[in-house]
Amino acid sequence: MIFLIDHNLEGHALILLGNIANQGWLELIPIRFVTFKEMELSIDSSDRMVWRIAQANQ
């Protein structure tokens, strides 16, 4: 599973991913968090643009 993380939630996402990893879930379910920067999205991208990028990259 890939989750696109809004730039406002990057810190929270790191904490969440750390908790998921500590509980062993990553061994059962492949989870990956990607940021706007990794997807080359501007922080002021429209919802439509974010949706299109998310759909194109599953």
C-alpha positions in Angstrom: 0.0 0.0 0.0 1.2 3.4 -0.9 0.0 6.5 1.0 0.5 10.0 -0.3 1.2 12.2 2.7 0.1 15.8 2.6 3.0 18.2 3.4 1.2 19.3 6.6 1.2 15.8 8.0 4.7 14.6 7.3 5.8 14.7 10.9 2.7 12.8 12.0 3.2 10.3 9.2 6.8 9.5 10.4 5.5 8.8 13.9 2.7 6.6 12.5 5.0 4.7 10.3 7.4 4.2 13.2 4.6 2.8 15.3 3.4 0.5 12.5 7.0 -0.8 12.0 7.5 -1.3 15.8 4.4 -3.5 16.0 5.6 -5.7 13.1 2.9 -4.7 10.6 5.4 -4.0 7.9 6.3 -7.7 7.9 2.7 -8.5 7.0 1.6 -5.6 4.8 3.9 -3.6 2.6 3.2 0.0 3.5 5.0 3.0 2.0 4.5 6.7 2.6 5.4 9.1 -0.1 5.5 12.9 0.1 4.5 15.6 -2.2 8.1 16.3 -2.8 8.9 12.7 -3.8 6.0 12.9 -6.3 7.1 16.3 -7.5 3.9 18.0 -6.4 3.8 21.6 -5.2 2.5 22.1 -1.7 -0.3 24.3 -3.3 -1.4 21.7 -5.8 -5.1 21.5 -6.4 -7.1 18.5 -5.1 -7.7 17.5 -8.7 -4.0 17.4 -9.5 -3.3 15.4 -6.3 -6.0 13.0 -7.2 -4.7 12.5 -10.8 -1.2 11.9 -9.6 -2.4 9.5 -6.9 -4.5 7.5 -9.4 -1.7 7.4 -12.0 0.6 6.0 -9.4 -1.8 3.7 -7.6 
